[in-house]
């Protein structure tokens, strides 16, 4: 299991997938991806290109929050479009 402590605070301390896998004794990428997904349910973990890090200040948290807001907006727009088409088609 990935130890959250192996993911550094701040973008300047990011680590790539291979580094984290090596430090945690993980050999398969699928295992890494599953474990990282589980860890992201408990902690805020940011990505930057091929690296991962935990936010260390308000700016980094706000980057994460803004990204989620944009994703939510996109999903809301798609839901509205689907509902509109559903109504137009009388289904």
URZIUR-V881585 format. One record per backbone hydrogen bond with DSSP energy under -0.5 kcal/mol. CO is the residue of the C=O (numbers start at 1). NH is the residue of the N-H. Records with the same first field share a line. If there is no record, write none. Layout:
CO = NH  NH
This chain:
2 = 4
3 = 6
4 = 7
6 = 8
8 = 54
10 = 13
11 = 14
13 = 8
15 = 52
16 = 20
17 = 21
18 = 22
19 = 23
20 = 24
21 = 26
22 = 25
28 = 32
29 = 33
30 = 34
31 = 35
32 = 36
33 = 37
34 = 38
35 = 39
36 = 40
37 = 41
38 = 41
39 = 42  43
43 = 45
46 = 53
48 = 51
50 = 17
51 = 48
52 = 15
53 = 46
54 = 10
57 = 61
58 = 62
59 = 63
60 = 64
61 = 65
62 = 66
63 = 67
64 = 68
65 = 69
66 = 70
67 = 71
68 = 72
69 = 73
70 = 74
71 = 75
72 = 76
73 = 77
74 = 78
75 = 79
76 = 80
77 = 81
78 = 82
79 = 83
80 = 84
81 = 85
82 = 86
83 = 87
84 = 88
85 = 89
86 = 91
87 = 90
